[in-house]
Amino acid sequence: MSRGSAAPKPGNPGVRAGRAAGPGRQPWRPGRLLQDGAPGGPVLRLLVRLLRRPLLPAVRLWRRNIQLRVVVGTLLMSLGVVLLLGFVVIGQMRNGLLDAKERAAQSQASGGFSAAQTQADEHQGAGGPDGGTAGASLNWRSDLVVQLASGGQGAFNVVALSSDTEGTAPSRGARASGGVEPARSIPVKLRESVAREPGTFQTYTRINYSDGKPSEAGLVIGKRLNDIDGNSYELYYLFPLTQEEDSLALVKTTLATAGLFVVVLLGAIAWLVVRQVVTPVRMAAGIAERLSAGRLQERMKVTGEDDIARLGEAFNKMAQNLQLKIQQLEELSRMQRRFVSDVSHELRTPLTTVRMAADVIHEAREDFDPVTARSAELLGDQLDRFESLLSDLLEISRFDAGAAALEAEPIDLREVVRRVIGGAEPLAERKGGRILVVGDEQPVVAEADARRVERVLRNLVVNAVEHGEGRDVVVRMAAAGGAVAVAVRDYGVGLKPGEATRVFNRFWRADPARARTTGGTGLGLSIAVEDARLHGGWLQAWGEPGGGSQFRLTLPRTADEPLRGSPIPLEPEDSRRNRERAAAEEASQGAGRLPTVPGQAAGSARPGLPGPARTSLPPRQAAQVAADPTALPGNGSRVVARGAGERAGEDASSTGQEVKREGTTRGR
């Protein structure tokens, strides 16, 4: 028995692609809508921002919660496995049901076709009434349909149609059982196959009824036979697939319910399993945070003997050893601070005695020979330096012990700067330079400790004069917003890369072979940065080799007010202009053009400000380094860390401030 298909599979029409991008034609890309000038760009960007705003909390929770990620991942993978398993099972069930239905239908239809042909042959052999007229043939078909359909009430229906392929016999009416509409229920392709070739053909279709009964899926099997007159006709068996659809729907429902239950159960299992692992990790993270906050007695609770328990024991052992080491270091630090403080105090008494004896010898040096007189002068100078070193050591010990007190009151920094310059002018005159003040037209008032601020500025100015190599030193003052600043600029040897932060270390010197002309102790900048931090301010350094350096002191206008910026840029404006000019010259020379910027001595861009006669270094060679306030040594009290963006914005905003009066020499 041959099998054919009545309904051909629809072809896949070719999809016309767009015109290929020829020379000069840019292919379309979705991202081009967001480019500048695109009509939908701003709208799409606004839409993206509106969609991102409510999703940010969910994204943040997803990134921070590993338990959520594991559970959701388990649920998604379980759902994928259940769906795949469901498709396979449903496919197998559908194929099995259809194969069983086809075998039963083919057996039933084969018996019906044989019985119909046998009945027609017997009727012809017995000699039909009227010699086989058309009316007898029609009645015989009707009786045949009723007879065949009576054997399967509700299981199948029978339809008999006339074959009109040859066009010789007149068209006769269709005969159908069960109210089936033959024209809508039997596909045309199946009728063509049955009428064209002998044999049995089958296909799937929708069985429609004329009595209002809803249509249903079914299997149609047809064959061409001969009636009692010898004329060919088509006999079809229509088998509804209602029971198979009900069975398949039951299987789908069962699989969906079981799959949902399995997914939820796997999610709960994953949550419980991950919770057993994540909970100790979270406890360890919390205890580590408390340990970092100084609560060294925190420990993890250890239960069991598994890997998590061993992790907890190792963590507790680490915390115990860390606490022991920190206690040892704290004890050692306390002993060192106490030793420095005790030694400094104990040296006061013999130093006072030695000072008194040295003063007596110094006053009587005119009665001595030249060598002894010179020795008396050297003794007095070194005793002065010894006293200064003891004072600095005592001050450092106060900072280390946290006992430094701030006596803040509103002061005008201009008066402090005048006193500092008055004391440093003799040294500047001996060096052959001047000390210039810029920005003292308006009051620069802040709540600060005048003694500590004066000590900081005196240290900065003296260092600038000493390392300025005889060139002028510029002291710049400014106030803006909630901050005031004083910057000390010199045009001496400058600082190498990395020295802007190391310069605040205790007893550190940029050039150990360089002789001190003022007898410094090596603790001045260390004490200065601690004084700045005690005010809640910043003390930062900038410098480049051969281009000088600049130290900037920034203080809040009001005590305990956090700083957000500084009114003076850390990098001087003349250095910035020199770098831009050097970059422009390099670019012009690289392009094969003559430099268009006239040669000019670096640092002489502004009239009245001194500048060394040197050539600006290229940007890649300039050691433009700035000390981050958070990286400076000391206790860091009330220091507000700034990002690179804030620092650049602050510098850019302050570069536009023009100084009204420059080059004014100040004395006592």
Sequence and secondary structure as in RCSB ss.txt:
>XXXX:A:sequence
MSRGSAAPKPGNPGVRAGRAAGPGRQPWRPGRLLQDGAPGGPVLRLLVRLLRRPLLPAVRLWRRNIQLRVVVGTL
LMSLGVVLLLGFVVIGQMRNGLLDAKERAAQSQASGGFSAAQTQADEHQGAGGPDGGTAGASLNWRSDLVVQLAS
GGQGAFNVVALSSDTEGTAPSRGARASGGVEPARSIPVKLRESVAREPGTFQTYTRINYSDGKPSEAGLVIGKRL
NDIDGNSYELYYLFPLTQEEDSLALVKTTLATAGLFVVVLLGAIAWLVVRQVVTPVRMAAGIAERLSAGRLQERM
KVTGEDDIARLGEAFNKMAQNLQLKIQQLEELSRMQRRFVSDVSHELRTPLTTVRMAADVIHEAREDFDPVTARS
AELLGDQLDRFESLLSDLLEISRFDAGAAALEAEPIDLREVVRRVIGGAEPLAERKGGRILVVGDEQPVVAEADA
RRVERVLRNLVVNAVEHGEGRDVVVRMAAAGGAVAVAVRDYGVGLKPGEATRVFNRFWRADPARARTTGGTGLGL
SIAVEDARLHGGWLQAWGEPGGGSQFRLTLPRTADEPLRGSPIPLEPEDSRRNRERAAAEEASQGAGRLPTVPGQ
AAGSARPGLPGPARTSLPPRQAAQVAADPTALPGNGSRVVARGAGERAGEDASSTGQEVKREGTTRGR
>XXXX:A:secstr
     SS               TT     GGGGGSTT TTHHHHHHHHHHHHHHHHHHHHHHHH HHHHHHHHHH
HHHHHHHHHHHHHHHHHHHHHHHHHHHHHHHHHHHHHHHHHHHHHHHHHHH  GGGT HHHHHHHHHHHHHHHHT
TSTTT EEEEEE  SSS S     EESTTB HHHHS HHHHHHHHHSSSEEEEEEEE BSSS   EEEEEEEEEE
E TTS EEEEEEEEE HHHHHHHHHHHHHHHHHHHHHHHHHHHHHHHHHHHHHHHHHHHHHHHHHHHTT TT   
   SSSHHHHHHHHHHHHHHHHHHHHHHHHHHHHHHHHHHHHHHHHHHHHHHHHHHHHHHHHHTGGGS HHHHHH
HHHHHHHHHHHHHHHHHHHHHHHHHHT      EEEEHHHHHHHHHHHHHHHHHHHT  EEEES SS  EEEE H
HHHHHHHHHHHHHHHHHTTT  EEEEEEEETTEEEEEEEE SS   TTHHHHTTSTT  S TTS  SS   S HH
HHHHHHHHHTT EEEEEE TTS EEEEEEEESSTT      SS SS HHHHHHHHHHHHHHHHHHTT    S   
 TT SSTTS   S     TTT   EE  GGGSSS  TT     HHHHHHHHHHHTT   S   EE   
